[in-house]
Amino acid sequence: MLALASWVVALALGQASDPYVRSRVVAGDSSSQALFWNQPRIDWQQSSLGNPNMNPHTEFDAVREAFKSWQTLFTRCGNLDFAEGPLVDARKVGFTRDGDNQNLVLFRMTRCKSFVDASDACWKAGTCANLYDCWDDEDGTLAVTLTTYDERSGIIRDSDISFNAATYTFTTGSGAPCVLVPGPNCASTDVQNTATHEIGHLVGLDHTRAAGSIMNRSSSPGELSKRVIDSGSSEFVCVTYPKGGMSQSSPHPVVDLELGPKAGCAAAGGGFSALALLGLGVLARSRRRGVR
Ligand SMILES: [Zn+2]
């Protein structure tokens, strides 16, 4: 299987093992502002193409199930609602000021490296994915969440999730790993498992090494455990987005010129340890883009 073939032993900077780690304007620096939404509703949409490799197209509902898990949690102790809009033809991720922005979920089907010339200016500009509708990240990465936020306040403006269907075989079955027991219900790279992790990034979570967290950066073929949101990530929702209260910035209270002053207090965050992480399997990671 492709997923097995791409198993890598990756050496990465260690992640804090706190129950959860908030994403920061400066990644890993807990003295910099944490990223968060300060609006009551996040509208999101799926690309109408879905994953053309899948038939029937169970990926749409699998993504919805992942959002539903987060919604259940936010309904219990948070202050955000997720609302899915209609399928859209849009294929561009990122944020355009005064543009038509969606919080988009899409599958990229081809690797940019396979047909975009190395001298193409899009590589340096970071625009290849949108320009050619292709996967421009590492082959070993399952999915990427691109979050655009205000650099001063950490307030998130837009977040898009891209799946790497150029390299990985996505499935929605709940059976044994396909590498062990191939069959119609076997699990290769599970859509819901992957989406639950990426939505964690969307709401402002970074990776943690905490055992059992959905925000562990590595994933093995056939993994389904990240479909269920762990207690640490749940705590993040309850603390950062308190039910009936204002979303919590950290470490500085937010004064947004457009939105007026917002109260805030420091939430639990994590410094990064210098321990090296030996991660088996593919890496799911997030990207951030600040705007002023
Ligand atoms: Zn990740």
Residues whose N, C-alpha, C, O or C-beta is under 5 A from the ligand:
A	BS01	ZN	A284 R285 S286
